[in-house]
Amino acid sequence: MRIFETLDDITNMEPAAVALGNFDGVHLGHQELIKKAVERAKADGLKAAVFTFSNHPKNLLPKEKKVKNILYKEEKAKIIEDLGVDYLFNIPFTKAIMTMPPENFVQELLLDKFNMKAAFCGFNYHFGFKAQGNPDILREIGAREGFDVTEMPAYKIKGDIVSSSLIRTLIASGQVEKCETYMGRHYAIGGEVVVGNRLGRKLGFPTSNLVIDQDMVTPPNGVYITYCTYNGVQYPSVTNVGIKPTIGHYTKNVETHIFNFNKELYGKEIKVEFLKKTRDEVKFDNVRDLSEQIVRDCREAKAFHEKKVDIHL
C-alpha cells in the first residue's frame, strides 16, 4: 500500500474507488465500508483507496474540545492495508481544506487529485465549508461528473450504532472489555519501554513502563487484565494505569507485569492490549499493603487468562 501524506505527493493517480471518512478508530463499521470500496475496485479494475486526515478536523476548531486518537498512525495504516487497500491518502486537515466549498472539495481533491471513479461513505459523512457537503450533494455532483456514490447506513452491533465516539467513551470510562465487540480487536497502547522507579522489581513484580501519549485516549486509573506483545509474541499480563499514589507523585503512565517472563525490555517496543478492568487505583497506607494487593491482582489476572485459554481449547 502506498501512503501519501501531502497533497503535493499525489500526482497522476490511476482511477480509484475511494472510501471517504475520518476512520479514526477503523472500527467494524469503517472496515465494512472500506471492504465495499476494495470489492468495487477489484470488480471494475480500479485502485482501492482510502481518503482520511492525519489530524482530527474538530481539532482545528478553536472552541471544540480536543478529540484524542484511538489508534497510532502506523497502527491505523496497517489495519487499512490489511483490508486490501492500494492507496492511503492521509493528509493534514488545514484551514484551506476546511473553507473549501463542497463543489471545490470534490473537484480539486476527489477528482483532480485522487482520480475518483466511485465514492464510498457513511450516512453521516460531511465535507466542505461548515460541513455543508453530505452524501446527497456528493451524489448530485457525481451524476454530473461521472462517478457514483455508495452510502452505507448506520452500522449497528447489539442495537448500538458503532462509532469512534462510542469507542472513546468506552475507553475513557474503563469499559475496555467492550471495545473488541465494536473494533474487532482489543483496545491497545504501545510504545518504547522506559525506565521506571524499579519498585515493582523490588517487590518481586518487575514491570515494563510506557509513557502515555497525550494525544491518545486512555483508560482511567486502575488495574487491568492485559496481553503484552513483544517481538511478535503475545504474553498474559496485568497492567496498572495511574500515578502510583502510594509511593509518591508521578505522572500517569502504564506499567505492565508480564507473567513467566524474564527478558529485559528497556528500550524495546511493546503493545499492551486491555481485556478487562479489575479495580480502581487506590492509595494504600504502606508499601506492604500495596504488595499484598499486587499479589491478589496477579492471582485474579492469571485465573482470567487460564480460563480464557480453556475456553479457546
N, C-alpha and C positions, 0 to 999 in steps of 0.2 A: 504494500500500500504506500502510495506517495502522499506525503503530508506537506501542505502549503500553509505557511504561517504569515505571509504578507500578500496583499493583492498584487504587488509588483512581480511576484514569483509566478503568478497564474497567467500563462500565455499559451495560445494555440491548443486549447484543450479539445480532446475528442468528445463527440456528442455523449451526453451523460443523462442518466436517471438520477435525480438528486433528492435526497431526504433532507428536509428543512426543519431546523429546530435547535434548541439550545443543548439538548442531550446531556445535561449536566450530571445526571445520575446513570445514564444509559440503562434505565430500569427495563422491566419486561415490556412495557408499552413502547418505549423507544426502540427496543430490539425488534419488536414486531413490525414497526414502521420501516426500519432500516432493511429488514428482510424482504419486505414488499418491493423496495427500490432495487435490491440486489436481484430478485426474481425477474423483475421487469427488464433490467439491464441484460441479463442472460438471454431472455426471450427475444429481445429486439436488437441484440448486438451492440449495446451501449456500454459505456463505463458506469459502474456503480459509484456514486459519490455521496458524501455527507457534508453539508454546509452548516457550520456552527461558529460560535465565537469563543475566543480564548479567555475572555473575561465576561462576567455576567452583565448583560445590558442594564439591569437595575442599579448596578454599582456605579454607573455613570450619572445617575440622577442624584442631585445633592440632598434631597430630603428623604430619600429612601434608606431604610435600614440595610446595612451591608449584607449581601447574600453570600454565605460561605459555601465552599466547594464540597461536594460529596466524594469526588474522585480526583486523584492526581492526574496531571496532564498525560503522563506516559501510560497510566492505567486505563484512562479513557480511550486513548488511541489504540491500545492493544485489544480492548473489548470490541471496538468498532472494526478493527482489522480482521478479527476472528469471525466476524459476521460475513466476510467476503467482499468488503468494500475496496475499491481500487484507489479512490482519491478522498482524502480528508482535507476540506478547506476549513482550517482552524485559524481564523484571522481575528485581529483585535476589533472590538466594537468601539467605534470612535464617534465623535460628535458629528463628523461629516456623514457617517452612515446613519446616525440617529436622526438627522434632519432631512434625509432623503425623502422626497415624496414617494409613495408606493410605486408609481409608474417608473420612476428613475431607479429605484431599488431593483425592480425586476429586470429592466433593460440593461443597466450598467453592471450589475453583479450576476444575476442568474443567467442572463442570455449572453451578454458580451464577454464576460469573464469565464463562466462555467460551461457555456455551450449547452445549456439545459434543454432537453427534449421531453422530459417528463418530470413532474414535481410530485413529491410525497410529503404530506404534512399532517399534523394533528388538527383536531376540531378547533382548538384554541390557539392556533398559530397566528401571530400578528407580526407585522413588519412595517417599516417606513415611518415617516414623521408622525409622532404621537401615536404610534401603533395603529395607524389608520388602515393599514392593509390587513386583509383576512383571506381565508380560503375562497370566498365568493369573488372578491376582487381579483385574486390570483387566477381564477377560472375565466373571468371576463377578459383579462389580458391574454391568457393562454389561447382562447378562442380566436383572438386576433393575430397572435404571434406564432401560433402553430405548435404549442405544447399542451399536454393535458395534465390534469391535476387529480391525484388520488388523495382524498381526505379521510383520515382514519377517525372513527368516533371514539368517545371516551373508552379507554381500556380498563376494564374492571376485574378485580380479583376479590372474591368473598364480599361482593357488593360495594367495595371501595374503589373509587377512581384512582388508578395508580398515577402518582405524580412525584416530582422531585421534592415538592414542599411537604408532602406526606412523609417521605423518607427522612427529610431533615428533622421533622417533628419527632419521629420515632427515635432517631439517634440522640437528639438533644434531650429527650425525656428518659433515655436509658432503656427503651424497649427494643434493644438490638436484636433480640431473637425473632422479631417480626420482619426484619429487613430482607431476609432471604426470600420470603414469600413474594415480595414486590420487585426485588432486584435480580433474583435468580442467582444470587451469591451472597456470602456474608459481608456485612459492613467491615471494613478493614482500615487500619492505619499502618503506614510503612515508613521506612527511613533508615538512617545510619545509626547504629548503636553508639551511644555516648557514655562517658564515664559518669557514674552516679556517686552517691555518698558511701557506697560499699557496705551499708548497714545490713542489707539482705544477706550478703556473703557471711558477715559475722554471725548472723542469726541462723545460718545453715540453709538459707534460701536465696542463692545468688540470682540476681535479676539482670535483664538486658533493658537498658533505658533508652527511650526515644523522646526527643523534644517535640512538642506539639506545634504543628504548623498553624499559625493564627488565621490563615486563610481557609482552613478546613473546618467543617462542622465536627464537633467532638462530643462524646457522651459525657454525662455528668460524673462527678467524682464518685468512685466506688470500686468494688471488686467484681471482676468479670471472668467467666469461664471462656477460654480462648484457644485458638490454634496459633502456633507461631511457625511461619515458613522461613527456612534458611537454606540457601543453596538448593532450592527446588524440592526440599523435603519438608513435610508438614508434621509438627510435633504437638502433642497435647500440652497445654499450658494454662496458667492462671495469671491474671493481669490486674494490677491496681492502676487506676486513673485518679490522679489527685495531687495534693500538695504536701502530703506526709505530715499532718499536723502534730502527731505525737512526738516527733523528733526535731521540729524546727519550722522555719518559714521557707518554703520552696515554691517556685513557680510550678504551675500544673504540668505534669508530664505523664508518660506512660511507662510503667515498669513491669516486665513480664518474667515470671519464673517458669522455665521450661522443664518439664518432668523428664527424669532419666537422661539428662544432657549435661555434658561437662566440657564443651568446647568454649574457648574464649571468643567472644563476638564483638569486642570493641572495634569500631571502625567498619564493621560488616553491615550489609543491608539485610533487613528482615521485614516481614509483613505479619502483623497481628490481626487475626480475624476474630471478631466478637460474636460469641454464641449466646451468652445469657448473662444478665446482671444478677449477682447473688446478694449483694448488700451495699449500703451507702458507706462512704468513707467516714471513719469515726476517730475522734481524738481520745486515745487511751490514757490512763493515769500514769502508766510507765511502760518501758520497753518490754518487760516481761509479759504484761497483759497483751501487748501487740503481738509478741512472738507466739503466744498461745492461740491467738485468733488466726494468725497466719497458718498454723497447723490445721485448724478447723477449715479454713478456706481451701487449703490444698486437698484435704480429705474429701470435701464436697466436690471440688473440681475433678479429682481423679475418679470418683464414683460416677459422675456425669459422663466423663469420657469413656469409661469402661462400659456403661450402659449403652452409649451411642455405638460403640464397636459391636456389642452383642446384637443390637437391632439390625446392623448392616451385614452381619454374617449370614 
